[in-house]
Amino acid sequence: MYKLKQLKRKSVLLNQSNGQVFNNIDAEQFSQSRIQYEQPGKEVKTGEIARSEYLFSVKPKLLMLRGMFLILLLACSVGTWAQSDPSPVQVVCIGSEPYLVTATPGSTYTWTITPGTSGTEWRINGTGNNISVNWNIAGVYTLSVVERNAAGCVGQPQQVVVTVSERPVVIATPASQVICSGATTNIALSSNIGTATFAWTAAMTSGTASGFTDGTGATIAQTLTNTTNAAATIAYTITPTANSSTGTPITVVVTVYPRPVPTITPTVNPVCFGTTGVVYTTEPGMTNYTWVAVGGVVTAGGTSTDNSVTLTWNGSGPYSVSVNYHNANGCASTSPTIQNVTVMPLPATSPIYHN
């Protein structure tokens, strides 16, 4: 058996190039101290130049075993703790969420979730230090990961408590809307989560219209105008938000029809007082005709299904005839078309006098 014995004189500096030990202070003389391993009872020789082969002549096998032990000890105590988000609690919505820990070369990772069953309440996708979880059912779950390093050492599990909430769903009532130019939309927004909020973007997808804007709130109420002769469509894309999660957007399409401008023919003026059988017409094929004659008497037509009216102008003035109707899209003019009529009085001839 050998014992480690050290004789000290002065601090020395080992010259690695030739194995000699020099005095740290002035390096004027060789050190008189060295490390030797001796058998029990045997004197230690001093006064010789200490060389590196003596200083490092501890039994190689013993040193190797000790070194390997230290390496394994360090490997098992360092790098086996899986690293995760410092926050131990998370709130997410139903859907896919990413999770990861800092990767350690050579390590493997085992992920588990409690409670529940894979494929029902949740599903883990992927392996290694980076995974995603499909959260399928609302609830409170514990996500755990355990790291095993290259030496086979198993670290302590890292855990995070995940509260999974329902993802907000937006419901629009009505799901689409048709209005006439100048009317106001009335789209009510609701959700499966009472605290949900809503935001929308508005874009014209066909035709020409004005009055639409992006916005927020529980009702889309915007006055839209279409002054052309063709329909226009506006798409409102609505996104719900609740529990720090965003739901799937939906789109509500609003069709804006132009309003008709009725015409009246003929436009001949004036007419003589008492003239009968004067016929006025407007566009055919419409519904809900509304004829109004001021100062005249309707003798034919003029009902809600007639696109013409026959008048006798024998009343008191002022005189006019007007009409309005609903077109095929259910839109009516904002005001009726009015044609003023000039009714000329009959001449008042004096009696015949005999001169």
C-alpha positions as CSV (number, residue, x, y, z in Angstrom):
1,M,0.0,0.0,0.0
2,Y,1.2,3.5,-0.9
3,K,0.7,6.7,0.9
4,L,0.8,10.2,-0.5
5,K,3.4,12.3,1.2
6,Q,4.4,15.9,0.5
7,L,7.4,17.8,1.6
8,K,7.1,21.6,1.3
9,R,9.8,24.2,1.0
10,K,8.8,27.0,-1.3
11,S,6.0,27.5,-3.9
12,V,7.2,26.2,-7.2
13,L,6.3,26.6,-10.9
14,L,6.3,23.5,-13.0
15,N,8.0,23.9,-16.3
16,Q,5.8,21.7,-18.5
17,S,8.3,21.7,-21.4
18,N,11.1,19.8,-19.6
19,G,9.5,18.7,-16.3
20,Q,11.7,20.9,-14.1
21,V,10.3,22.8,-11.1
22,F,11.5,26.3,-10.5
23,N,11.2,28.7,-7.7
24,N,8.3,31.1,-8.2
25,I,10.0,34.0,-6.4
26,D,13.2,34.4,-8.3
27,A,13.8,31.1,-10.1
28,E,17.4,31.2,-9.0
29,Q,17.7,27.7,-7.8
30,F,15.9,24.4,-8.3
31,S,13.2,23.6,-5.8
32,Q,14.2,21.2,-3.0
33,S,10.7,19.9,-2.7
34,R,8.8,17.3,-4.7
35,I,6.0,14.8,-4.3
36,Q,7.0,11.1,-4.0
37,Y,5.1,8.0,-3.3
38,E,6.9,5.6,-1.0
39,Q,6.5,2.3,0.6
40,P,5.9,2.4,4.4
41,G,9.0,2.8,6.4
42,K,11.2,3.9,3.5
43,E,12.8,7.4,3.7
44,V,12.0,9.9,1.1
45,K,14.9,11.2,-0.9
46,T,15.1,14.9,-1.3
47,G,17.4,17.3,-2.9
48,E,16.8,16.0,-6.4
49,I,15.3,17.9,-9.3
50,A,11.6,17.2,-9.4
51,R,10.5,16.1,-12.8
52,S,7.1,15.7,-14.3
53,E,7.4,12.0,-14.6
54,Y,7.7,11.7,-10.9
55,L,5.0,14.3,-10.1
56,F,2.5,12.4,-12.3
57,S,3.5,8.9,-11.6
58,V,0.4,8.0,-9.5
59,K,-0.9,4.6,-10.6
60,P,-2.6,5.2,-14.0
61,K,-5.4,2.7,-13.5
62,L,-6.4,4.1,-10.2
63,L,-6.5,7.7,-11.6
64,M,-8.5,6.5,-14.6
65,L,-11.1,4.9,-12.4
66,R,-11.3,7.9,-10.2
67,G,-11.7,10.2,-13.2
68,M,-14.4,8.1,-14.8
69,F,-16.3,8.1,-11.5
70,L,-16.1,11.9,-11.3
71,I,-17.3,12.3,-14.9
72,L,-20.3,10.0,-14.3
73,L,-21.1,11.9,-11.1
74,L,-21.1,15.2,-12.9
75,A,-23.1,13.8,-15.8
76,C,-25.9,12.6,-13.4
77,S,-26.0,15.8,-11.5
78,V,-25.8,18.3,-14.4
79,G,-28.1,18.5,-17.5
80,T,-30.8,16.1,-16.5
81,W,-33.3,18.7,-15.4
82,A,-35.6,19.4,-18.3
83,Q,-36.1,23.1,-18.7
84,S,-39.5,24.6,-19.4
85,D,-41.5,27.8,-19.2
86,P,-40.9,29.3,-15.7
87,S,-44.6,29.8,-15.3
88,P,-46.1,26.6,-13.7
89,V,-49.6,27.6,-14.8
90,Q,-51.0,28.2,-18.3
91,V,-54.4,29.1,-19.8
92,V,-55.1,28.0,-23.3
93,C,-58.1,27.3,-25.5
94,I,-59.0,24.1,-27.3
95,G,-56.7,23.6,-30.2
96,S,-53.0,22.8,-30.8
97,E,-50.3,24.4,-28.6
98,P,-46.5,24.0,-28.8
99,Y,-44.3,23.0,-25.8
100,L,-40.5,22.6,-25.5
101,V,-37.6,22.3,-23.1
102,T,-34.0,23.2,-23.8
103,A,-32.4,20.3,-25.6
104,T,-29.4,18.6,-24.0
105,P,-27.2,16.6,-26.5
106,G,-27.7,12.9,-26.1
107,S,-30.8,13.2,-23.9
108,T,-34.2,11.7,-24.6
109,Y,-37.5,13.1,-23.3
110,T,-40.7,11.4,-22.1
111,W,-43.9,13.5,-22.1
112,T,-47.1,12.6,-20.3
113,I,-50.4,14.3,-19.5
114,T,-52.9,13.6,-16.7
115,P,-55.8,13.1,-16.5
116,G,-57.4,11.9,-19.6
117,T,-56.7,9.6,-22.5
118,S,-54.7,10.2,-25.6
119,G,-56.9,10.8,-28.6
120,T,-59.9,11.8,-26.5
121,E,-59.1,14.7,-24.1
122,W,-55.7,15.4,-25.7
123,R,-53.1,14.1,-28.1
124,I,-49.3,14.5,-27.9
125,N,-47.6,15.1,-31.3
126,G,-43.9,14.5,-31.8
127,T,-41.0,13.4,-29.6
128,G,-37.8,14.9,-28.3
129,N,-37.6,18.2,-26.5
130,N,-40.1,19.9,-28.8
131,I,-43.7,18.7,-29.1
132,S,-47.2,20.0,-29.7
133,V,-50.4,19.0,-27.9
134,N,-53.9,18.9,-29.3
135,W,-56.2,20.0,-26.5
136,N,-59.6,18.5,-27.4
137,I,-61.7,19.0,-24.3
138,A,-61.8,21.8,-21.8
139,G,-60.4,20.9,-18.4
140,V,-57.4,21.2,-16.1
141,Y,-54.4,19.0,-17.0
142,T,-50.8,18.5,-15.9
143,L,-48.2,18.2,-18.6
144,S,-45.0,16.6,-17.5
145,V,-41.6,15.8,-19.1
146,V,-38.8,13.6,-17.8
147,E,-35.3,13.8,-19.3
148,R,-32.9,10.8,-19.5
149,N,-29.3,11.8,-20.4
150,A,-26.7,9.9,-22.4
151,A,-25.4,8.3,-19.2
152,G,-28.8,6.8,-18.5
153,C,-29.5,9.2,-15.6
154,V,-33.1,10.3,-15.1
155,G,-33.8,13.8,-14.0
156,Q,-36.6,15.2,-12.0
157,P,-39.8,15.8,-14.0
158,Q,-40.8,19.3,-15.0
159,Q,-44.5,20.0,-14.9
160,V,-47.0,22.7,-16.0
161,V,-50.6,22.9,-15.1
162,V,-52.7,23.7,-18.2
163,T,-56.2,25.1,-18.0
164,V,-57.9,24.4,-21.3
165,S,-60.9,26.6,-22.1
166,E,-63.5,26.4,-24.8
167,R,-62.4,28.3,-27.9
168,P,-64.8,31.1,-28.7
169,V,-67.2,30.6,-31.5
170,V,-68.9,33.6,-33.2
171,I,-72.6,33.4,-34.3
172,A,-74.0,36.0,-36.6
173,T,-77.7,36.6,-36.8
174,P,-78.6,36.8,-39.6
175,A,-75.8,34.8,-41.3
176,S,-76.2,37.0,-44.4
177,Q,-78.2,40.1,-45.2
178,V,-79.8,41.9,-48.2
179,I,-80.5,45.6,-47.9
180,C,-81.4,48.4,-50.2
181,S,-79.2,51.4,-50.7
182,G,-79.3,53.8,-47.8
183,A,-80.5,51.2,-45.3
184,T,-78.6,50.2,-42.2
185,T,-77.2,46.7,-41.5
186,N,-78.4,44.9,-38.4
187,I,-76.2,41.9,-37.7
188,A,-76.1,40.7,-34.1
189,L,-73.0,38.8,-32.8
190,S,-73.0,36.3,-30.0
191,S,-70.7,33.5,-28.8
192,N,-70.7,30.2,-26.8
193,I,-68.6,32.2,-24.2
194,G,-70.5,35.1,-22.6
195,T,-67.4,37.3,-22.2
196,A,-66.3,37.0,-25.8
197,T,-65.6,40.2,-27.7
198,F,-65.8,40.7,-31.5
199,A,-63.8,42.5,-34.1
200,W,-64.4,42.7,-37.8
201,T,-62.9,43.8,-41.1
202,A,-65.1,45.0,-44.0
203,A,-64.2,44.7,-47.7
204,M,-66.2,45.3,-50.9
205,T,-66.1,42.1,-53.0
206,S,-68.2,43.3,-56.0
207,G,-69.9,46.4,-57.3
208,T,-69.6,49.8,-55.9
209,A,-70.8,50.9,-52.4
210,S,-69.8,53.2,-49.6
211,G,-70.4,53.4,-45.8
212,F,-68.6,50.2,-44.7
213,T,-65.7,50.2,-42.1
214,D,-63.8,47.9,-39.8
215,G,-65.0,47.9,-36.2
216,T,-65.7,46.1,-32.9
217,G,-68.7,45.4,-30.8
218,A,-71.7,43.0,-30.6
219,T,-73.7,44.6,-33.5
220,I,-72.7,45.5,-37.0
221,A,-74.9,48.6,-37.8
222,Q,-73.6,50.5,-40.8
223,T,-75.5,52.5,-43.4
224,L,-74.5,51.4,-46.9
225,T,-75.1,53.3,-50.1
226,N,-75.2,52.0,-53.7
227,T,-75.9,54.6,-56.3
228,T,-75.2,52.5,-59.3
229,N,-77.6,50.3,-61.3
230,A,-76.0,47.0,-60.1
231,A,-75.8,45.2,-56.8
232,A,-72.8,45.5,-54.6
233,T,-71.5,43.0,-51.9
234,I,-69.7,43.7,-48.7
235,A,-67.9,40.9,-46.8
236,Y,-67.6,41.3,-43.0
237,T,-65.0,39.0,-41.5
238,I,-65.7,38.6,-37.8
239,T,-63.2,37.2,-35.2
240,P,-64.2,36.3,-31.6
241,T,-61.8,36.6,-28.7
242,A,-62.1,35.1,-25.2
243,N,-59.8,33.8,-22.5
244,S,-56.8,35.2,-24.3
245,S,-57.7,33.0,-27.3
246,T,-58.9,33.8,-30.7
247,G,-61.7,31.8,-32.3
248,T,-62.2,30.9,-36.0
249,P,-63.3,33.9,-38.0
250,I,-66.6,33.8,-40.0
251,T,-67.7,35.9,-42.9
252,V,-71.1,37.6,-43.3
253,V,-71.9,38.9,-46.8
254,V,-74.2,41.9,-47.1
255,T,-75.7,42.5,-50.6
256,V,-76.7,46.2,-51.3
257,Y,-79.2,46.7,-54.1
258,P,-79.7,50.1,-55.7
259,R,-83.0,51.8,-55.3
260,P,-85.2,52.3,-58.4
261,V,-86.1,55.6,-59.9
262,P,-89.6,55.4,-61.4
263,T,-90.4,57.3,-64.6
264,I,-93.8,58.6,-65.8
265,T,-94.9,59.0,-69.3
266,P,-96.1,61.0,-71.1
267,T,-94.7,64.2,-69.9
268,V,-97.0,66.3,-72.2
269,N,-98.2,69.5,-70.6
270,P,-100.5,71.3,-70.4
271,V,-103.9,69.6,-70.6
272,C,-107.2,71.2,-70.7
273,F,-109.5,71.3,-67.7
274,G,-112.0,68.5,-67.9
275,T,-109.9,66.4,-70.3
276,T,-110.8,62.8,-69.9
277,G,-108.9,59.6,-70.6
278,V,-105.4,60.9,-69.9
279,V,-103.2,57.8,-69.4
280,Y,-99.9,57.8,-67.4
281,T,-97.6,54.8,-67.3
282,T,-94.4,53.6,-65.5
283,E,-92.1,50.6,-65.5
284,P,-93.9,47.2,-65.8
285,G,-93.1,44.1,-63.8
286,M,-92.8,45.8,-60.4
287,T,-94.9,45.3,-57.2
288,N,-96.7,47.5,-54.8
289,Y,-97.4,50.4,-57.2
290,T,-98.6,53.5,-55.5
291,W,-100.3,56.1,-57.7
292,V,-101.5,59.4,-56.4
293,A,-103.4,62.0,-58.4
294,V,-103.9,65.5,-57.1
295,G,-106.6,67.6,-58.8
296,G,-107.7,64.7,-61.0
297,V,-110.0,61.7,-60.8
298,V,-108.9,58.1,-61.4
299,T,-111.1,56.5,-64.0
300,A,-109.0,53.3,-64.6
301,G,-105.9,51.5,-63.3
302,G,-104.0,53.1,-60.5
303,T,-104.1,50.0,-58.2
304,S,-101.1,48.3,-56.5
305,T,-100.8,45.9,-59.4
306,D,-101.1,48.5,-62.2
307,N,-98.3,50.2,-63.9
308,S,-100.7,52.8,-65.4
309,V,-103.4,55.1,-64.4
310,T,-106.1,56.9,-66.3
311,L,-107.2,60.4,-65.1
312,T,-109.7,63.1,-65.8
313,W,-108.4,66.5,-64.9
314,N,-111.5,68.3,-63.5
315,G,-110.5,69.2,-60.0
316,S,-108.9,72.2,-58.4
317,G,-105.2,72.7,-58.6
318,P,-102.3,72.4,-58.1
319,Y,-102.3,69.3,-60.3
320,S,-99.9,66.4,-60.2
321,V,-99.5,62.7,-60.6
322,S,-97.0,60.5,-58.8
323,V,-95.9,56.9,-58.6
324,N,-93.6,54.6,-56.6
325,Y,-93.1,50.8,-56.5
326,H,-90.9,48.0,-55.3
327,N,-88.5,46.5,-57.8
328,A,-87.6,42.8,-58.1
329,N,-85.1,43.1,-55.2
330,G,-87.8,44.5,-52.9
331,C,-86.4,48.0,-53.0
332,A,-88.4,51.2,-53.5
333,S,-87.3,54.7,-54.3
334,T,-86.7,56.8,-51.2
335,S,-89.4,59.2,-52.6
336,P,-92.0,58.9,-55.3
337,T,-91.5,60.3,-58.8
338,I,-93.8,63.3,-59.1
339,Q,-95.0,64.9,-62.4
340,N,-96.6,68.2,-62.1
341,V,-99.5,68.8,-64.5
342,T,-100.5,72.2,-65.9
343,V,-104.3,72.2,-66.4
344,M,-105.5,75.0,-68.5
345,P,-108.9,76.5,-67.8
346,L,-111.4,76.4,-70.6
347,P,-112.0,79.7,-72.2
348,A,-115.0,81.6,-71.0
349,T,-116.7,82.9,-74.1
350,S,-119.0,85.8,-73.7
351,P,-122.6,85.7,-74.9
352,I,-123.3,86.5,-78.5
353,Y,-124.3,90.0,-78.8
354,H,-126.2,91.4,-81.7
355,N,-124.8,94.6,-82.9
